[in-house]
Amino acid sequence: MRLITLFNNLSVDGYFEGPNHDISWSKGDFETFPTDPSEQADTILLGRATYDLMASFWPTPAAQAYPEVAQYMNSAQKVVVTHRPFEPNWNNTTVVTNNVIDSIQKLKERPGKSIIMLGSNNLCVQLMEVGLVDEFQLVVNPVALGEGTPMFAGLKRKLELELVDSKTSPTGVTLLTYKPA
């Protein structure tokens, strides 16, 4: 399976969250997502903080404002990478606490469509550095924050990328798709 990382909140100056973990600036524009996300990926990879955020929203009635995305998020297989074991409260969730690189490599070797990693900057950088990320989908919001958490914070080496696609919504949110060069 391909491993795709999707940053669905990214400012034009490269931050995925503002100061104090603020994400209120995101347009929340789902027009840049595939019409049927299940056609793209059948497994969602998350870090613990992203899992907690997603699990607190997608199973709730408020998520029904986005019925196709909610259905996908709630039914897809989810894999959470965390340092501390926990009992997940969102259906179809597996927790990985040890041998992360080996576990993700084995996950990629399984039959299926793709794995989509949502947010989870630390996990993304860790997997980038060992060559496990096959594609980057960056959802860029038309806002500059000036400070916050950089998307690739902690990256220890330069990674060349090749733009393979772009799509802009009426609100100015742009989906940029890159592959490692």
NORNOR-V227966 format. One record per residue. N is the residue number from 0. SS is DSSP state (H for helix, E for strand, L for the rest). NEAR is the number of other C-alpha atoms within 8 Angstrom. Layout:
BEGIN
n = (N,N)
ss = (SS,SS)
near = (NEAR,NEAR)
END
This chain:
BEGIN
n = (0,1,2,3,4,5,6,7,8,9,10,11,12,13,14,15,16,17,18,19,20,21,22,23,24,25,26,27,28,29,30,31,32,33,34,35,36,37,38,39,40,41,42,43,44,45,46,47,48,49,50,51,52,53,54,55,56,57,58,59,60,61,62,63,64,65,66,67,68,69,70,71,72,73,74,75,76,77,78,79,80,81,82,83,84,85,86,87,88,89,90,91,92,93,94,95,96,97,98,99,100,101,102,103,104,105,106,107,108,109,110,111,112,113,114,115,116,117,118,119,120,121,122,123,124,125,126,127,128,129,130,131,132,133,134,135,136,137,138,139,140,141,142,143,144,145,146,147,148,149,150,151,152,153,154,155,156,157,158,159,160,161,162,163,164,165,166,167,168,169,170,171,172,173,174,175,176,177,178,179,180)
ss = (L,E,E,E,E,E,E,E,E,E,E,L,L,L,E,E,E,L,H,H,H,L,L,L,L,L,L,L,L,H,H,H,L,L,L,L,H,H,H,L,L,L,E,E,E,E,E,H,H,H,H,H,H,H,H,L,L,L,L,L,H,H,H,H,H,H,H,H,H,H,H,H,H,H,H,L,E,E,E,E,E,L,L,L,L,L,L,L,L,L,L,L,E,E,E,E,L,L,L,H,H,H,H,H,H,H,H,H,H,L,L,L,L,E,E,E,E,E,L,L,H,H,H,H,H,H,H,H,H,L,L,L,L,L,E,E,E,E,E,E,E,L,L,L,L,L,L,L,E,E,L,L,L,L,L,L,L,L,L,L,E,E,E,E,E,E,E,E,L,L,L,L,L,E,E,E,E,E,E,E,L)
near = (11,10,13,13,13,12,11,9,12,15,13,10,8,8,14,14,12,12,8,5,8,8,9,4,6,9,6,5,9,5,7,12,6,7,6,8,10,8,7,9,11,13,11,13,12,14,12,10,7,11,10,8,8,8,10,8,9,11,10,8,5,7,11,8,5,7,8,8,9,12,8,10,8,11,8,11,10,11,12,13,13,10,6,5,8,5,4,8,5,8,7,9,10,9,11,12,10,6,7,9,7,7,10,8,9,8,8,12,7,7,6,6,10,13,14,13,13,12,13,12,9,8,9,13,12,8,11,9,10,6,7,9,12,10,12,12,12,12,14,13,13,8,8,7,9,5,7,12,11,9,9,8,9,6,8,5,5,5,5,6,8,8,9,8,7,9,8,10,10,5,6,8,14,13,12,14,12,12,11,9,5)
END
